[in-house]
Amino acid sequence: MIVTGAISAPVAIAAISALVGLFGVVLGLWINGDRAERQRRRELHSRALAAVIAYGEMPFRIRRRRCEESARSSERIRLSEEFSAIQAEIATCRVLLNADGDARIAEAYGHLVEVARRTAGAEAHQAWKEPAIESDTEMNMAQLFGRLAKLRSQLETFEDELARATLPRRLRFARKIRQWKIS
C-alpha cells in the first residue's frame, strides 16, 4: 500500500468540522465558566453587603426594642445574639473576599467594615444606654440617621467597586486597555 500526501475531501471536511465543533465546545465551556464565576462573585458580594447593611440597622433595632418590663431580658438576649450573628457574617465575608483574589474589593470591604464599626457600632453602643422608644413619633430617628451619613457614603463607594468587579471579563479587559491608553 502506498501512502500519498493527499487527503480526500470527505476526510478533510470531517476533520475541519471536528475542529470547529471542538472550538465551539471549548468556547461554550469558557463562556459558561465565566458566567458561573461572575454569579458566584455576585452572591458573595451581595452577602457581604447585606451583612454590613444589617450591622448599620442595629442602632435602630436596639432603640426600637420592646420596652415592657417582662420583655427586657429576652430582648437584650435576642438583639445581642442577632448582633453577634451579623458580626460573624461580616468576619466570614471579609475572609472570603480576601481569599477571592480581588484586592480592590477586599480593601474596599475592609474600609467599609471599619467605617461601619466607627459609626454604626458606636451608635449601637450608645443606643443601649438610651431608653427604648415608646411612641410612633419616635420611630424615624432622623438624628441617628444623620449621624450614619458617613456609613451610607462608604456603602455607595463599595457598591461602585462591586459594579466594576462583576463586569464581564471582556468589559473589564476593555476598561484596562482604556486605562493603559490614558496613562
C-alpha positions as CSV (number, residue, x, y, z in Angstrom):
1,M,0.0,0.0,0.0
2,I,1.4,3.4,-1.0
3,V,0.6,6.4,1.2
4,T,0.3,9.7,-0.5
5,G,0.1,13.2,1.0
6,A,-3.3,13.8,-0.4
7,I,-6.3,13.8,1.9
8,S,-9.7,13.1,0.5
9,A,-12.4,15.8,0.6
10,P,-14.7,13.9,2.9
11,V,-11.9,13.3,5.4
12,A,-10.8,17.0,5.3
13,I,-14.4,18.2,5.8
14,A,-14.8,15.8,8.7
15,A,-11.6,17.0,10.3
16,I,-12.4,20.6,9.9
17,S,-15.9,20.0,11.3
18,A,-14.5,18.2,14.3
19,L,-12.1,21.1,14.9
20,V,-14.9,23.7,14.6
21,G,-17.1,21.6,16.9
22,L,-14.3,21.3,19.4
23,F,-13.7,25.0,19.3
24,G,-17.4,25.6,19.9
25,V,-17.4,23.3,22.9
26,V,-14.4,24.9,24.4
27,L,-15.7,28.4,23.8
28,G,-19.1,27.4,25.3
29,L,-17.4,26.0,28.4
30,W,-15.3,29.1,28.8
31,I,-18.3,31.4,28.5
32,N,-20.4,29.4,30.9
33,G,-17.5,29.2,33.4
34,D,-17.1,32.9,33.2
35,R,-20.8,33.4,33.8
36,A,-20.8,31.0,36.8
37,E,-17.7,32.8,38.2
38,R,-19.5,36.2,37.9
39,Q,-22.6,34.8,39.6
40,R,-20.5,33.3,42.4
41,R,-18.8,36.7,43.0
42,R,-22.2,38.5,42.9
43,E,-23.6,36.2,45.5
44,L,-20.5,36.7,47.8
45,H,-20.7,40.5,47.2
46,S,-24.4,40.7,48.0
47,R,-23.9,38.5,51.1
48,A,-21.1,40.9,52.3
49,L,-23.2,44.0,51.5
50,A,-26.2,42.6,53.3
51,A,-24.1,41.9,56.4
52,V,-22.9,45.5,56.6
53,I,-26.4,46.9,56.0
54,A,-27.7,44.7,58.8
55,Y,-24.9,46.0,61.0
56,G,-25.9,49.5,60.2
57,E,-29.5,48.8,61.2
58,M,-28.6,47.6,64.7
59,P,-28.7,51.1,66.4
60,F,-32.3,51.5,65.1
61,R,-33.3,48.0,66.2
62,I,-31.8,48.5,69.6
63,R,-33.7,51.7,70.1
64,R,-36.9,50.0,68.8
65,R,-36.6,47.1,71.2
66,R,-39.6,46.0,73.2
67,C,-39.6,48.0,76.4
68,E,-42.1,46.2,78.6
69,E,-40.6,45.0,81.8
70,S,-41.4,41.4,81.1
71,A,-39.7,41.5,77.7
72,R,-36.5,43.5,78.5
73,S,-34.3,40.5,79.3
74,S,-35.4,38.4,76.3
75,E,-35.0,41.5,74.0
76,R,-31.4,42.0,75.2
77,I,-30.6,38.4,74.5
78,R,-32.3,38.4,71.1
79,L,-30.7,41.6,70.0
80,S,-27.2,40.6,71.3
81,E,-27.4,37.2,69.6
82,E,-28.5,38.9,66.3
83,F,-25.7,41.4,66.6
84,S,-23.2,38.5,67.2
85,A,-24.5,36.6,64.1
86,I,-24.1,39.8,62.0
87,Q,-20.6,40.3,63.2
88,A,-19.7,36.7,62.5
89,E,-21.2,37.1,59.0
90,I,-19.1,40.2,58.4
91,A,-15.9,38.4,59.5
92,T,-16.7,35.4,57.3
93,C,-17.4,37.7,54.3
94,R,-14.2,39.6,55.0
95,V,-12.1,36.4,54.9
96,L,-13.9,35.1,51.8
97,L,-13.4,38.4,49.9
98,N,-9.7,38.4,50.9
99,A,-9.3,34.8,49.6
100,D,-11.3,35.6,46.4
101,G,-8.3,37.4,44.9
102,D,-9.7,40.8,44.1
103,A,-7.6,43.1,46.2
104,R,-9.5,46.2,45.4
105,I,-12.8,44.7,46.6
106,A,-11.2,43.2,49.7
107,E,-9.7,46.5,50.6
108,A,-12.9,48.4,49.9
109,Y,-14.8,46.0,52.1
110,G,-12.3,46.3,54.9
111,H,-12.6,50.0,54.8
112,L,-16.4,49.8,54.7
113,V,-16.4,47.5,57.8
114,E,-14.1,49.9,59.7
115,V,-16.4,52.8,58.9
116,A,-19.4,50.7,60.0
117,R,-17.8,49.9,63.3
118,R,-16.8,53.5,63.9
119,T,-20.3,54.8,63.1
120,A,-23.0,52.2,63.5
121,G,-21.0,50.3,66.2
122,A,-20.6,53.5,68.2
123,E,-24.3,54.3,67.7
124,A,-25.4,50.8,68.8
125,H,-23.3,51.1,71.9
126,Q,-25.0,54.4,72.6
127,A,-28.4,53.0,71.8
128,W,-28.1,50.5,74.7
129,K,-27.6,53.5,77.1
130,E,-30.8,55.2,75.9
131,P,-34.3,54.2,76.7
132,A,-36.2,52.2,74.1
133,I,-38.7,54.3,72.1
134,E,-42.3,54.1,73.3
135,S,-44.3,56.0,70.6
136,D,-44.8,56.1,66.9
137,T,-43.4,59.6,66.6
138,E,-40.0,58.4,67.7
139,M,-39.7,55.7,65.0
140,N,-37.9,57.7,62.4
141,M,-34.9,58.8,64.4
142,A,-33.7,61.5,62.0
143,Q,-30.8,62.5,64.1
144,L,-29.5,58.9,64.3
145,F,-30.0,58.6,60.5
146,G,-27.9,61.8,60.0
147,R,-25.1,60.5,62.2
148,L,-24.8,57.5,59.9
149,A,-24.2,59.5,56.8
150,K,-20.6,58.5,56.6
151,L,-21.6,54.9,56.5
152,R,-24.1,55.5,53.7
153,S,-21.5,57.3,51.7
154,Q,-19.0,54.5,52.2
155,L,-21.7,52.0,51.2
156,E,-22.1,53.8,47.9
157,T,-18.4,53.7,47.3
158,F,-18.3,50.0,47.9
159,E,-21.3,49.5,45.6
160,D,-19.4,51.3,42.8
161,E,-16.4,48.9,43.4
162,L,-18.8,45.9,43.2
163,A,-20.3,47.1,39.9
164,R,-16.8,47.3,38.5
165,A,-15.8,43.9,39.9
166,T,-18.8,42.0,38.5
167,L,-18.4,43.2,34.9
168,P,-18.0,40.5,32.3
169,R,-14.3,39.7,31.6
170,R,-14.4,41.3,28.1
171,L,-15.6,44.7,29.6
172,R,-13.1,44.6,32.4
173,F,-10.4,43.9,29.8
174,A,-11.7,46.8,27.7
175,R,-11.5,49.1,30.7
176,K,-7.9,48.1,31.5
177,I,-7.0,48.9,27.9
178,R,-8.6,52.3,28.1
179,Q,-6.7,53.0,31.4
180,W,-3.4,52.0,29.8
181,K,-4.0,54.4,26.9
182,I,-4.8,57.2,29.4
183,S,-1.7,56.7,31.5
